Structure formats: C-alpha cells, structure tokens
C-alpha cells in the first residue's frame, strides 16, 4: 500500500513540475492544490511504510 502512495506522490510532483515549467498552461488553483497535496501524500507514505522493513 505505501508503494501506491509513493507512486501517486511522484506523479503529483511530476505534474506540478510540468505546470511550473510551462506556467501559462496551469491555473493557480491547480498549482496550489498540487503543492499542498505533495506533503500530505508524503506524510501518508511515511506513516504507512513505517511498520515495514525494507
């Protein structure tokens, strides 16, 4: 399950980077949403993966 959240976090990060590289394509609310979503997804990934040994 943590792997799914990690993949989703990386995908959100890549989407945010794509919107920041071409600023005309992204709306301000979309950029703010992705920027707020990345720390949340990172925290969920760490919380779910803390019980596993890698």
Backbone as a chain_set.jsonl record, in Angstrom:
{"seq": "XXXXXXXXXXXXXXXXXXXXXXXXXXXXXXXXXXXXXXXXXXXXXXXXXXXXXX", "coords": {"N": [[0.808, -1.205, 0.0], [1.948, 1.325, 0.762], [3.572, 1.743, -1.447], [1.86, 2.383, -3.519], [0.96, 4.925, -2.701], [3.391, 6.234, -2.783], [3.98, 6.182, -5.522], [1.832, 7.725, -6.41], [2.495, 10.142, -5.182], [4.9, 10.817, -6.479], [3.908, 11.084, -9.065], [2.181, 13.296, -8.731], [4.093, 15.197, -8.085], [5.569, 15.304, -10.472], [3.595, 16.265, -12.196], [3.182, 18.783, -11.072], [5.706, 19.925, -11.506], [5.709, 19.945, -14.301], [3.668, 21.797, -14.772], [4.813, 24.046, -13.634], [7.02, 24.494, -15.225], [5.9, 25.248, -17.63], [4.243, 27.844, -17.238], [1.953, 29.104, -18.285], [0.092, 27.184, -18.859], [-1.055, 26.104, -16.6], [-3.54, 26.579, -14.112], [-3.878, 28.791, -11.321], [-5.118, 27.686, -9.041], [-4.896, 24.958, -9.493], [-2.126, 24.569, -9.369], [-1.665, 25.337, -6.701], [-3.171, 23.367, -5.401], [-1.821, 20.976, -6.107], [0.651, 21.578, -4.976], [-0.018, 21.599, -2.284], [-0.85, 19.012, -1.96], [1.334, 17.311, -2.232], [3.07, 17.294, 0.197], [1.204, 16.15, 1.936], [0.661, 13.607, 0.797], [3.226, 12.562, 0.978], [3.543, 12.401, 3.763], [1.563, 10.507, 4.382], [2.576, 8.297, 2.994], [4.97, 7.822, 4.42], [3.925, 7.309, 6.961], [2.403, 4.985, 6.544], [4.367, 3.263, 5.651], [6.099, 2.964, 7.751], [5.991, 0.777, 9.417], [7.039, -1.296, 8.013], [9.863, -3.248, 7.053], [12.54, -2.495, 5.035]], "CA": [[0.0, 0.0, 0.0], [2.772, 2.537, 0.713], [4.113, 1.905, -2.789], [0.839, 3.086, -4.286], [1.021, 6.331, -2.316], [4.661, 6.768, -3.274], [3.797, 6.405, -6.953], [0.924, 8.862, -6.537], [3.259, 11.334, -4.796], [5.831, 11.128, -7.569], [3.087, 11.552, -10.179], [1.751, 14.656, -8.408], [5.284, 16.044, -8.183], [5.872, 15.491, -11.887], [2.559, 17.153, -12.743], [3.474, 20.14, -10.588], [6.882, 20.414, -12.232], [5.297, 20.231, -15.679], [2.908, 23.044, -14.766], [5.695, 25.162, -13.299], [7.903, 24.746, -16.367], [5.081, 25.991, -18.587], [3.282, 28.475, -16.336], [0.724, 29.522, -18.938], [-0.825, 26.06, -19.016], [-1.696, 25.722, -15.343], [-4.274, 27.592, -13.364], [-3.298, 28.999, -9.996], [-5.708, 26.753, -8.08], [-4.328, 23.637, -9.75], [-0.758, 24.572, -8.84], [-1.772, 25.351, -5.242], [-3.669, 22.059, -4.98], [-0.724, 20.012, -6.214], [1.687, 21.94, -4.0], [-0.495, 21.2, -0.962], [-1.066, 17.565, -1.954], [2.61, 16.575, -2.154], [3.457, 16.972, 1.581], [0.207, 15.248, 2.518], [0.923, 12.264, 0.288], [4.499, 12.119, 1.546], [3.294, 12.017, 5.157], [0.806, 9.245, 4.374], [3.5, 7.246, 2.568], [5.875, 7.525, 5.532], [3.151, 6.724, 8.062], [2.036, 3.608, 6.209], [5.555, 2.45, 5.439], [6.978, 2.938, 8.921], [5.966, -0.536, 10.046], [7.689, -2.278, 7.145], [11.319, -3.23, 6.962], [12.944, -2.543, 3.631]], "C": [[0.851, 1.27, 0.0], [3.347, 2.794, -0.682], [3.135, 2.665, -3.681], [0.859, 4.581, -3.973], [2.318, 6.987, -2.782], [4.571, 7.069, -4.768], [2.893, 7.609, -7.195], [1.626, 10.174, -6.179], [4.201, 11.761, -5.906], [5.065, 11.662, -8.778], [2.619, 12.987, -9.94], [2.918, 15.628, -8.521], [5.642, 16.319, -9.636], [4.849, 16.395, -12.568], [2.809, 18.596, -12.324], [4.677, 20.72, -11.316], [6.542, 20.753, -13.675], [4.517, 21.538, -15.756], [3.788, 24.247, -14.452], [6.662, 25.491, -14.431], [7.171, 25.57, -17.423], [3.965, 26.69, -17.82], [1.972, 28.897, -16.992], [-0.324, 28.423, -18.999], [-1.586, 25.733, -17.75], [-2.429, 26.886, -14.704], [-3.695, 27.667, -11.954], [-3.837, 27.988, -8.982], [-5.157, 25.338, -8.263], [-2.924, 23.531, -9.175], [-0.785, 24.544, -7.316], [-2.235, 23.998, -4.723], [-2.562, 21.014, -5.02], [0.374, 20.307, -5.199], [1.271, 21.542, -2.583], [-0.634, 19.682, -0.848], [0.234, 16.787, -1.751], [3.053, 16.311, -0.713], [2.476, 16.017, 2.267], [0.444, 13.812, 2.068], [2.236, 11.709, 0.826], [4.317, 11.661, 2.994], [2.535, 10.701, 5.241], [1.708, 8.084, 3.98], [4.429, 6.841, 3.705], [5.129, 6.848, 6.671], [2.783, 5.271, 7.765], [3.251, 2.703, 6.061], [6.435, 2.322, 6.66], [7.012, 1.573, 9.601], [6.67, -1.612, 9.236], [9.191, -2.134, 7.2], [11.695, -3.385, 5.506], [14.28, -3.202, 3.499]], "O": [[0.508, 2.219, -0.704], [3.581, 3.945, -1.052], [3.541, 3.491, -4.499], [0.784, 5.408, -4.882], [2.329, 8.166, -3.136], [5.043, 8.112, -5.219], [3.157, 8.419, -8.084], [1.375, 11.203, -6.807], [4.285, 12.945, -6.232], [5.525, 12.592, -9.441], [2.658, 13.808, -10.856], [2.754, 16.751, -8.998], [5.981, 17.449, -9.99], [5.207, 17.202, -13.426], [2.664, 19.518, -13.127], [4.663, 21.889, -11.702], [7.035, 21.744, -14.213], [4.686, 22.305, -16.704], [3.538, 25.346, -14.947], [7.077, 26.641, -14.578], [7.746, 26.473, -18.032], [2.848, 26.175, -17.758], [0.965, 29.033, -16.297], [-1.509, 28.708, -19.174], [-2.663, 25.141, -17.817], [-1.98, 28.031, -14.758], [-3.095, 26.709, -11.465], [-3.08, 27.489, -8.149], [-4.975, 24.609, -7.288], [-2.571, 22.521, -8.566], [-0.013, 23.81, -6.699], [-1.735, 23.53, -3.699], [-2.389, 20.253, -4.069], [0.96, 19.387, -4.628], [2.122, 21.186, -1.769], [-0.544, 19.132, 0.25], [0.221, 15.71, -1.154], [3.396, 15.168, -0.41], [2.875, 15.182, 3.077], [0.427, 12.897, 2.892], [2.341, 10.513, 1.099], [4.879, 10.643, 3.399], [2.841, 9.866, 6.092], [1.618, 7.003, 4.563], [4.653, 5.652, 3.931], [5.646, 5.912, 7.281], [2.849, 4.422, 8.655], [3.166, 1.502, 6.32], [7.445, 1.62, 6.605], [7.978, 1.255, 10.293], [6.873, -2.723, 9.726], [9.722, -1.037, 7.372], [11.225, -4.296, 4.825], [14.795, -3.339, 2.389]]}, "num_chains": 1, "name": "protein.A"}
